[in-house]
Each structure stands twice: as structure tokens, then as C-alpha cells.
């Protein structure tokens, strides 16, 4: 039996445009795909629209959203370290390389104990799912068996994900390093095989994928990167994830170790830059590197919380977008201290505003203190009904990231980075129904930060289509900047509820 959702819906369209639909009807097949969608249906016309699609009310499960609720695509986390969650919120006084040595490597080394992994990873996966992440790119530790545990738990949870075992055979502690290139590659291939042999869904949809995971160039010898490049070339569908240009000291060390002109050139040398490569951070990327990354079709996982927390800097996301680079958001646990992509949305907004302020100040300095016209924020609304965003696409450098752009990065942009844009990231016929049911009702969410829908205070009669439209826009913005897991009632992947406040699995 199909499930039909009726009520307010948010759906990104592009970096500059999203749909805000107060009276939308979405039909989801038993297999979890969107069979059809009607953008604007008055409640009195509901049965007429169903009959036009050859459905009687008895043929479907109809879910009417309550006042103060809306549907939006699930959040995509393009970069996180499951094995670092026990280290959350610790070590922020250090920069990247010192933080790794003093806090992170010792934490990850504990996963040599498979029983520790079995105790830890269930809580990690559940917390990330309940934060609204329907698709996630996970780093495991270098340990094969522990990473199998992670993969199995993600598979059981029903989350759409990529899981990889770190490759690292130099510049690591003696108790947390792979003994040889052969063992690194062999265990990687074993994990790939393990994930590919996990049972598929009844409809054949594959939610869990393996991903090649050289930790970063510093931790891999040339021989190891050569072998991993060969593995990648033998399997073009195999995704790749790694770090790039997070910290200035890291960049200089990479160029010194590999005798290359840039970090991006180093990965390209070993055939690790391609359309399904996810590059985390990119804070220190040069424009030449941006051009190369765009040419190869690779994507960047923007992790602003971590970039601030470890004093790495602010990634020039606007410039990346203007160079045609795919960009999504990543929590980068535990460099980032929140498992929620909502925190990344908030910090991505702050980072873009700081870059815009710096650009204006620099322009004034070049003019010897003279008056300088600040550039437009580019946040004018579109004109089509239900569409909201800004004009003049392609002009993002040194601009504030608008709500439309932030929403896109967290959903459809992340899907593009993962090469899943044809399946997820927005609501369209034929796509998978990966969604969040969000509530901003003050009385039942328990989140006092959201000044949301309060019928006793806010309800007015004679609500027009325009006012309903504006209410939905405000609800979205309040959720993005003040919301948390308490506002997420359901986390839905492939049409099936897998988490959220209202999720109560059978025990």
C-alpha cells in the first residue's frame, strides 16, 4: 500500500532556489520511492487529486501533517569519523596535527578491541541518525573487525551510508599504524567484500556502500597511495574519501613529502581525484587546485565547525562554487563537536559572513581607507510562487550564503558530492523518499530555542496562501538556526522510518 503525505513541504532546487509548498501531496510507493508529487492541493480537492491518480482513500495510508510540521529532504553528512565520537569536545586548544597526536590517535587506537567497538558504535550510529542524517560518509579506524562492526550496525539501522577503513602506514603512533602496505590493502579489500555481501533490501536498493579511505596524504607512503590508486582504477564505482588542505602546516608537509606543487596534485598523481572522490575541508586550497578538483569532478566536504574548533581557518566555499566544485557539509566528528548537520549550516553561514566582511575590509584597505561599496548579499527572493532564493547564480565568492544555498549544501549538494543526486536530496518523482518530518510546535518539541508554531498565541483565521507560504519559510529558517534533534519527529530513509523523536523500534 502506498503512503501519501499531505502538508507543508520544503524541497531544494538549486544553489539559489528552493520550493516552499504549504499544501503539497507526495505519494510514496511500498518500495520507498516517490511515485508522484502535486505541489499545490487545496484540502477540499484532496480526494479529487487522488482519484486522478487512480487511488481511492482506502487504497492508501494518508498522513496529514499537523500545524507547525513540515517535510524536507534528509540531511547528508559528507564527512565524519565514527571512531572519534568518544573524543567529542576535547582538545580544541590545539591545532590539527597536535590534536591528532595528543587526543585523536589514542582514541581511535582503542577500537583494536572489537568488544569496545560493539559497545560504542551502536550509540554513535543512533545519535547520528536521530540528528537527521539520512546519508553519511563514515570513517572507521584502521581496524578491519571494528569497521565491520560499524558497517553492520549502519546496515541494520537502515541508514544510507558509505563506510571505509582508514589506510595509514606512516607518521602515526607506534600502537596505531598499519604494519605494511600489503596488510593495509588486503584489509581494505576484505572490508569492501564484506559490505558488498551484506543482504540487499527486498526491492534491491543498496543503501550501504564501501568507500576507499586513505586517511590523508601525510599518513600514507607513496607505495600505499600507488596501490590504493590501482584499487580505485580497477573499480570506477568505488567511492573515495580523504582529507585535503585542512591546515597550513599539513599542506607544507604534504608538498615536502611528495615533492609536488600542491595537495590536490599529490592525490591526482595517484589517480585518487575523480567524480566520486570526497575531499574533506579544503580550507587552504588555491584557485589552481580548485580548477583541478572541478576538472576531475571531485567534491568538497565543508566542515566549518571543525575548521573553527581546530583553528584551521575558513574554507572559501563561495569561490569553490564559482569554480564549479561540488560542495556538501560534514560534521567531521570529533574535530567538529556536534553530530548534527544543523550545526554545520549555522557555522557555514557565520564563516561566509566573516569572509564577506574580510573582503570588504581588504577592499577598503586597498583604497587607502576610502569609501568602498559593499557588494550585494545576493539574497533577493525569486518571483515564482513557492520558490525562494536569490538571483544571479554563479556569484558566490565573498558573499553571504543564503538560506537557499545553505539548504542546498545540506541536502542536494551533499547528494551530488556522494554522486547520489539522482536518488536523494530533493523531492522528485522517481527519487527515493529520504526525508525528515520536522515540528516547530512549541508545546510538544521540548526545544525552547525555537520560537515556532503556538496556536494559542499565533493562530489567526483567514490564512492566505501567501501568509502560509511565508510561515513555512520562517519555520525552515528557525529550524536551521535554532532547531535540534527534538524538532525531528521522524527520520525516513527509502520510505521507512529509522529514527527521530517518534521512532520507537521493537525491542
Helices and strands as residue ranges (DSSP letters): E 2-14, E 17-28, E 34-38, G 43-45, H 46-52, G 57-59, E 60-64, E 69-73, E 75-81, G 82-87, H 96-99, I 100-104, H 105-109, G 110-112, H 114-130, E 133-139, H 144-157, E 160-164, E 166-167, H 181-196, E 208-214, G 217-219, H 222-234, E 239-244, H 248-258, H 263-269, E 277-281, H 287-296, E 299-302, H 304-309, H 317-322, E 326-329, H 341-366, E 387-389, H 403-410, H 412-417, E 435-439, H 442-445, H 455-458, H 465-482, G 485-487, E 488-493, E 496-499
